[in-house]
Amino acid sequence: MAKQEDIFKNVVSHAKEYGFIFPSSEVYDGLSAVYDYAQNGVELKKNIREYWWKSMVQMNDNIVGLDAAILMHPTTWKASGHVDAFNDPLIDNKDSKKRYRADVLVEDFAEKINQKAQKEIEKARARFGDAFNEEEFVTTNARVVEYLSKYKEILSRLAKGMTDDLQDVKALIDELEIADPETGSKNWTDVKQFNLMFGTKLGASADSAMDLYLRPETAQGIFVNFLNVQKSGRMKVPFGIAQTGKAFRNEIVARQFIFRMREFEQMEMQFFVRPGEEMQWYHHWKEARLKWHLSLGLGKENYRFHDHEKLAHYANAAADIEFNFPFGFKELEGIHSRTDFDLKAHEQYSGRKLQYFDPELNENYVPYVVETSVGLDRMFLAVFATSLQEEVLEDGSTRTVLKLPAVLAPTKAAVLPLVKKDGLPDIAKKIIEDLKWDFNVAYDEKDAVGRRYRRQDALGTPFCITVDHQTIEDETVTIRHRDTMKQDRVKISELKDIIENEVSMKNWLMKM
């Protein structure tokens, strides 16, 4: 656990030091669980968003985009259930005065037990090598069976308590002797519900102002625009509406850096289907979304599905794609079969029909919906934390390298004049002028070239292009590859094609 904590601290520190993420309002000592994306972070975030958008909207003929407003009519949130039921279970420690989400305390306790089982499995895998039969080991090794049985029992009891009686969750915390993570105190209050929506006002004066909410999710903007999009785009079921945008939740305990924030960004797609066909599309999108994640090359072993046993009131099937963050496996993306709950709820509260006339069936119906929803900030953290690596080189030295997928890297290439004289900076800047029409590129002339390589490694730049005195003679440069540190001599005229081959979104998405 200590090692994981150290890795996570390095991630947070590196993100700030190299201009990816800053604490918001830091000159005023910051604002809890709110962060600013810095000059390199905003580029990485944009590239992740574009990678999702191209795969979801541009590459699917039956999916279109939307950008709904953050502020919506307040009845929207009554219809969606957020006013009455958008709550988290809150628990306070009487000694430390710290506030926590009760379910997260239990989940973290259970995950520690699960990690013990996983360590036993990995030790056995290393011991037996190719002869290792994981399925047999998991079902026959007494210690692993005990760990996994306890893990599943705790999560099952938590799910039941969250549905039936929150005091059962409190009883579970007491039974497991879960302590305050910061102080070790086990002196807890009862568990209470806490609504997560931020309230605001719309109007010129306090007397006439309308109570509104900052949207806690982006999905409802899609649902209320379902007919507008369908009719204006002459869309035929099945079709999808995709959206990226900010959402706001007054989290009880926002923590783990950008994993859980009060202001965050979602990338969602709602796919409208015929009633009765939702399960085939649910399984389709479940597999399609995992393939999208795997195309980035972050390691298949870092992903797993978690199928929900206890379902939300609107769903008839749900699964999470979980990712192995530095603090364990946590939800990265949700795939949900939402039935017709949302559209029917908005029909009821608005008094307007939200139905589709199916010319093939010659009938009207309220479509069912399959949702895919991934947190952009969580995706950023998954990419960033996995890519940040410390390598020991052949000479015994170490380097810090951010091995970002090249398609997502904020800067695709840095151009470095070997020295700041003899016309080399002028050639380097001309190369910059030629390349920046197609790629985000940087110029770097400060320090020795080796130090500049290390700096660009830490920034995640896939290529360094060095201009030297031979360049003057034959118009060739040295191109260095970040991951292998291999250096090739190439013509300046070949640079665009070399970079394009490595960073092309088409080439990466073709892996799906």
C-alpha positions in Angstrom: 0.0 0.0 0.0 2.8 2.4 0.8 4.3 1.9 -2.6 0.9 2.7 -4.2 0.6 5.9 -2.1 4.1 6.9 -3.2 3.2 6.4 -6.8 0.1 8.5 -6.4 2.0 11.3 -4.7 4.5 11.3 -7.6 1.5 11.6 -10.0 0.1 14.6 -8.2 3.6 16.2 -7.9 4.5 15.6 -11.5 1.2 17.0 -12.8 1.9 20.3 -11.1 5.6 20.5 -11.7 5.3 20.0 -15.5 2.2 22.2 -16.1 -0.6 19.6 -16.3 -2.8 20.4 -13.3 -2.8 23.1 -10.6 -4.9 23.4 -7.5 -7.6 26.0 -8.2 -7.2 29.5 -6.7 -3.9 28.4 -5.1 -2.8 32.0 -4.3 -5.8 31.9 -1.9 -4.8 28.5 -0.5 -7.0 26.7 -3.0 -10.5 25.4 -3.1 -11.1 21.8 -1.9 -11.5 19.3 -4.8 -11.4 21.9 -7.5 -8.5 21.9 -10.0 -7.3 23.9 -13.0 -5.9 22.2 -16.1 -2.6 23.9 -17.0 -1.0 24.5 -20.3 -0.1 20.9 -20.9 -3.0 19.4 -19.1 -5.5 21.3 -21.2 -3.9 19.9 -24.4 -4.0 16.3 -23.1 -7.6 16.7 -21.9 -8.6 18.1 -25.3 -6.9 15.2 -27.1 -8.7 12.7 -25.0 -12.0 14.4 -25.7 -11.3 14.5 -29.4 -10.3 10.8 -29.4 -13.6 9.9 -27.8 -15.6 12.3 -30.1 -14.1 11.0 -33.3 -14.7 7.3 -32.3 -18.2 7.9 -31.0 -19.7 10.5 -33.4 -17.5 10.9 -36.5 -17.1 7.1 -37.0 -20.7 6.2 -36.4 -23.3 7.2 -39.0 -26.2 7.0 -36.6 -24.7 9.1 -33.7 -24.8 12.9 -33.6 -23.5 15.4 -31.1 -25.2 17.9 -28.8 -24.1 20.7 -26.4 -26.9 21.3 -24.0 -26.9 24.2 -21.5 -25.6 23.7 -18.0 -28.7 25.5 -16.6 -32.0 23.6 -17.1 -35.6 24.1 -16.0 -35.8 23.0 -12.4 -38.6 20.5 -13.2 -36.0 18.5 -15.2 -34.4 17.4 -12.0 -37.7 16.5 -10.4 -38.6 14.3 -13.3 -35.1 12.7 -13.3 -35.3 11.8 -9.6 -32.4 14.0 -8.6 -34.4 16.3 -6.3 -35.7 13.4 -4.3 -33.1 10.7 -4.6 -29.7 12.1 -5.6 -28.1 11.4 -2.3 -24.9 10.0 -0.9 -24.6 8.3 2.5 -22.8 10.6 4.9 -21.0 9.6 8.1 -19.0 11.7 10.5 -16.2 10.7 12.9 -17.0 12.1 16.3 -13.3 12.4 17.3 -11.7 13.8 14.1 -14.7 15.7 13.0 -14.0 14.4 9.5 -16.8 13.6 7.1 -16.8 10.6 4.8 -19.0 8.7 2.3 -20.0 5.6 4.2 -20.1 3.3 1.2 -16.6 4.4 0.1 -15.3 3.5 3.5 -16.7 0.0 3.2 -15.6 -0.3 -0.5 -12.0 0.7 0.4 -11.9 -1.8 3.2 -13.2 -4.6 0.9 -10.7 -3.6 -1.8 -7.8 -4.1 0.6 -9.1 -7.7 1.2 -9.4 -8.2 -2.6 -5.8 -6.9 -3.1 -4.6 -9.6 -0.6 -6.2 -12.2 -2.9 -4.6 -10.7 -6.0 -1.2 -10.7 -4.4 -1.5 -14.4 -3.6 -2.6 -15.0 -7.2 0.4 -13.0 -8.6 2.9 -14.8 -6.3 1.5 -18.2 -7.6 1.7 -17.0 -11.2 5.3 -16.1 -10.7 6.1 -19.4 -9.0 4.4 -21.7 -11.6 5.0 -19.7 -14.8 3.2 -21.0 -17.9 1.9 -24.0 -16.0 -0.2 -21.7 -13.7 -4.0 -22.4 -13.9 -5.6 -19.3 -12.3 -9.1 -20.6 -12.3 -8.1 -23.7 -10.5 -5.9 -21.8 -8.0 -8.7 -19.3 -7.2 -11.2 -22.0 -6.4 -8.8 -24.4 -4.4 -6.4 -22.2 -2.5 -7.9 -21.8 0.9 -6.5 -18.4 1.6 -7.6 -16.9 -1.7 -11.1 -18.5 -1.4 -11.4 -16.9 2.1 -10.3 -13.5 0.9 -12.6 -13.4 -2.2 -15.5 -14.8 -0.2 -15.1 -12.1 2.4 -14.7 -9.4 -0.3 -17.9 -10.5 -2.1 -19.9 -10.8 1.2 -19.0 -7.3 2.2 -20.0 -5.7 -1.1 -23.2 -7.7 -1.2 -24.1 -6.5 2.3 -23.2 -3.0 1.4 -25.4 -3.1 -1.7 -28.3 -4.4 0.4 -27.9 -1.8 3.1 -27.7 1.0 0.5 -31.0 -0.1 -0.9 -32.9 -1.2 2.3 -31.6 0.5 5.4 -28.6 2.8 5.9 -28.3 1.7 9.5 -27.3 -1.6 8.2 -24.3 0.2 6.5 -23.5 1.7 9.9 -23.7 -1.7 11.5 -21.4 -3.1 8.8 -18.8 -0.3 9.5 -18.9 -1.1 13.2 -18.7 -4.9 12.6 -15.7 -4.6 10.4 -14.1 -2.1 12.8 -13.4 0.4 10.0 -11.3 3.3 11.3 -11.0 6.9 10.2 -8.3 6.8 7.5 -6.5 9.8 9.0 -6.8 9.3 12.8 -7.7 5.7 13.4 -10.7 6.6 15.4 -13.7 4.2 15.2 -16.2 6.6 16.9 -18.8 7.1 14.1 -22.1 8.9 13.9 -25.2 7.3 12.2 -25.3 7.3 8.4 -27.4 10.0 6.8 -28.4 11.0 3.3 -26.9 14.1 1.7 -28.2 15.6 -1.6 -25.4 16.3 -4.0 -26.8 19.1 -6.2 -25.6 22.6 -6.2 -28.3 25.2 -6.0 -28.3 28.6 -7.7 -30.7 31.4 -8.6 -32.0 32.8 -11.9 -33.4 36.3 -11.9 -32.6 40.0 -11.3 -33.8 40.2 -7.7 -33.9 37.8 -4.7 -37.8 38.1 -4.5 -38.4 37.0 -8.1 -35.5 34.7 -8.7 -36.1 31.1 -9.7 -34.3 28.3 -7.8 -32.1 26.3 -10.2 -29.5 23.7 -10.0 -26.1 23.3 -11.7 -26.6 20.1 -13.6 -25.3 17.0 -11.8 -25.1 15.0 -15.0 -25.2 15.7 -18.8 -27.6 13.0 -19.7 -30.8 14.9 -19.0 -29.9 17.6 -21.6 -29.9 14.8 -24.2 -33.2 13.3 -23.1 -35.2 16.6 -23.2 -33.8 17.2 -26.7 -34.5 13.7 -28.0 -37.4 14.7 -30.3 -35.7 17.9 -31.4 -32.6 16.0 -32.6 -34.7 13.1 -34.1 -36.9 15.4 -36.1 -34.4 18.0 -37.2 -31.9 15.2 -38.2 -34.5 12.8 -39.6 -32.9 10.2 -37.3 -34.1 6.6 -37.4 -34.1 4.3 -34.4 -31.6 3.0 -33.4 -29.5 6.2 -33.1 -27.4 8.0 -30.5 -26.8 11.4 -29.2 -23.4 12.2 -27.7 -22.3 15.1 -25.5 -19.3 16.2 -23.5 -19.5 18.9 -20.9 -19.3 20.0 -17.3 -21.3 18.6 -14.4 -21.3 19.6 -10.7 -21.8 17.5 -7.6 -21.4 18.7 -4.0 -19.4 15.6 -3.0 -19.3 14.8 0.7 -15.6 13.8 0.4 -14.1 14.8 -2.9 -10.6 13.1 -2.9 -8.0 11.2 -4.8 -6.9 14.2 -6.8 -9.0 14.6 -9.9 -10.7 11.2 -9.5 -13.6 12.7 -7.5 -14.2 16.4 -7.9 -17.0 18.9 -7.4 -16.7 20.3 -10.9 -15.9 17.6 -13.6 -16.5 16.7 -17.2 -18.4 13.8 -18.7 -18.4 12.2 -22.1 -21.8 10.5 -22.6 -23.7 8.9 -25.3 -27.4 7.9 -25.1 -28.4 5.3 -27.7 -32.1 5.1 -28.4 -33.4 1.6 -29.4 -36.6 -0.3 -29.9 -38.1 -1.8 -26.7 -37.0 -5.4 -26.5 -33.7 -4.8 -28.4 -32.0 -3.0 -25.5 -30.0 -6.0 -24.2 -28.4 -6.7 -27.6 -27.3 -3.1 -27.8 -26.2 -3.1 -24.1 -23.8 -6.0 -24.8 -22.7 -4.3 -28.1 -21.7 -1.1 -26.4 -20.2 -2.9 -23.4 -17.7 -4.6 -25.7 -17.2 -1.6 -28.0 -16.3 0.7 -25.2 -13.8 -1.7 -23.8 -12.2 -2.0 -27.2 -11.9 1.8 -27.3 -10.0 1.8 -24.0 -7.8 -1.0 -25.0 -6.8 0.8 -28.3 -4.8 3.3 -26.2 -2.4 0.5 -25.1 -2.6 1.1 -21.3 -2.6 -2.6 -20.6 -5.5 -5.1 -20.8 -4.7 -6.2 -17.3 -5.6 -2.8 -16.0 -9.3 -3.1 -17.0 -12.1 -5.3 -15.7 -15.9 -5.4 -15.9 -18.0 -5.0 -12.8 -21.5 -6.1 -13.5 -24.0 -4.6 -11.1 -26.1 -7.0 -9.0 -28.2 -4.2 -7.4 -29.6 -1.9 -10.1 -30.7 1.7 -10.1 -34.4 2.2 -10.3 -34.2 3.2 -14.0 -32.0 0.3 -15.2 -32.5 -3.3 -16.2 -28.8 -3.9 -16.7 -25.6 -2.1 -15.7 -21.8 -2.6 -15.7 -18.8 -0.6 -15.0 -15.5 -0.7 -16.8 -13.1 -0.4 -13.8 -9.5 0.7 -14.2 -6.5 -0.1 -12.0 -5.7 3.4 -10.6 -2.7 3.8 -8.2 -5.3 3.4 -5.4 -6.9 0.2 -6.8 -9.6 -0.7 -9.3 -12.3 2.0 -9.5 -15.0 2.9 -11.9 -13.9 4.6 -15.1 -16.9 4.2 -17.4 -20.5 3.0 -16.9 -22.7 1.2 -19.4 -26.3 1.2 -18.5 -29.6 -0.1 -20.0 -31.8 2.7 -18.7 -35.1 1.3 -20.2 -37.7 4.0 -21.1 -37.6 5.6 -17.6 -36.1 9.0 -18.5 -38.3 9.8 -21.6 -41.5 8.6 -19.8 -40.6 10.7 -16.7 -40.2 13.8 -18.9 -43.4 13.0 -20.7 -45.2 12.8 -17.3 -43.8 16.1 -15.9 -43.9 18.1 -19.1 -47.2 16.9 -20.4 -45.7 16.4 -23.9 -45.2 13.2 -25.8 -41.6 12.1 -26.4 -42.3 9.2 -28.7 -40.9 8.0 -32.0 -43.0 6.8 -34.9 -41.4 3.7 -36.3 -42.3 3.4 -40.1 -41.2 -0.2 -40.2 -43.5 -1.3 -37.4 -46.1 1.4 -38.2 -46.4 2.3 -34.5 -45.4 4.9 -32.0 -43.4 4.0 -28.9 -41.1 5.5 -26.3 -37.6 4.3 -27.1 -35.4 2.4 -24.6 -32.0 3.9 -23.9 -28.5 2.4 -23.6 -26.0 4.8 -22.0 -22.3 4.9 -22.1 -20.7 7.5 -19.7 -17.0 8.0 -19.1 -15.5 10.7 -16.8 -13.1 12.8 -18.8 -11.1 13.7 -15.7 -10.9 10.1 -14.6 -9.8 9.2 -18.1 -7.1 11.8 -17.8 -6.0 10.4 -14.5 -5.9 6.8 -15.9 -3.8 7.8 -18.8 -1.5 10.1 -16.9 -0.9 7.8 -13.9 -0.3 4.7 -16.0 2.1 6.6 -18.4 4.3 8.1 -15.6 7.2 5.7 -15.2 10.7 5.7 -13.6 13.2 3.7 -15.7 16.7 2.5 -14.9 18.9 2.8 -17.9 21.8 0.6 -19.0 24.4 3.0 -17.4 22.6 2.8 -14.1 21.1 6.2 -14.3 17.3 6.8 -14.1 14.9 8.8 -16.1 11.3 10.0 -15.5 9.3 9.4 -18.6 5.6 10.1 -19.3 4.8 7.4 -21.9 1.6 8.9 -23.0 -0.1 7.3 -26.0 1.4 9.4 -28.8 -2.1 10.2 -30.2 -2.9 12.0 -26.9 0.4 13.7 -26.2 0.1 17.5 -25.6 3.2 18.2 -27.7 4.0 15.8 -30.6 7.5 16.9 -31.2 10.1 19.3 -29.8 12.7 20.9 -32.1 16.1 21.5 -30.5 19.0 23.4 -32.1 22.2 21.7 -30.8 23.7 25.1 -30.1 22.3 28.7 -30.1 24.5 29.9 -32.9 25.7 29.2 -36.4 22.2 29.6 -37.8 20.9 26.4 -36.2 18.1 28.2 -34.3 16.9 29.7 -37.6 16.7 26.2 -39.2 14.9 24.8 -36.1 12.4 27.6 -36.1 11.7 27.1 -39.8 11.0 23.4 -39.1 8.6 24.6 -36.4 6.8 26.8 -38.8 6.4 23.9 -41.3 5.2 21.4 -38.7 2.8 23.5 -36.6 0.1 23.5 -39.2 -0.3 19.8 -38.6 1.0 19.2 -35.0 1.4 20.9 -31.7 5.2 21.3 -31.6 7.6 23.1 -29.3 11.0 24.9 -29.6 13.6 24.2 -26.8 17.1 25.7 -26.8 17.9 26.0 -23.1 20.4 23.6 -21.4 22.5 20.8 -22.8 20.7 18.6 -25.3 20.7 15.6 -23.0 18.9 17.6 -20.3 16.4 18.9 -22.9 15.7 15.2 -23.9 14.9 14.4 -20.2 12.6 17.4 -19.9 10.7 16.4 -23.0 10.5 12.8 -21.7 8.9 14.1 -18.5 6.4 16.1 -20.6 5.4 13.1 -22.7 6.7 14.4 -26.0 7.0 11.5 -28.4 9.7 13.0 -30.6 12.7 15.2 -30.2 14.2 16.6 -33.4 17.8 17.9 -33.1 19.2 20.3 -35.6 23.1 20.2 -35.8 25.8 21.3 -38.1 25.3 18.4 -40.5 21.8 19.7 -41.0 23.3 22.7 -42.8 25.2 20.4 -45.2 22.5 17.8 -46.1 19.2 19.0 -44.6 19.0 16.0 -42.3 18.2 16.0 -38.6 18.3 13.5 -35.7 14.9 12.3 -34.6 14.8 10.7 -31.1 11.9 8.4 -30.1 10.8 9.0 -26.5 9.9 5.4 -25.5 13.0 3.6 -26.9 15.4 6.6 -26.9 16.5 5.3 -30.4 17.9 8.0 -32.7 17.6 8.1 -36.5 19.0 10.4 -39.1 16.2 11.5 -41.4 15.6 14.2 -44.0 13.7 17.3 -42.9 11.2 16.6 -45.7 10.4 13.2 -44.0 9.5 14.5 -40.6 5.8 15.2 -41.2 5.2 11.6 -42.4 7.2 10.0 -39.6 5.3 12.0 -36.9 1.9 11.5 -38.6 2.4 7.7 -38.7 2.8 7.6 -34.9 0.2 10.2 -33.8 -2.5 9.7 -36.4 -5.9 9.2 -34.7 -6.9 7.0 -37.6 -4.0 4.6 -36.9 -4.8 4.4 -33.3 -8.6 3.9 -33.7 -8.0 1.2 -36.3 -6.8 -0.9 -33.3 -10.3 -1.2 -32.1 
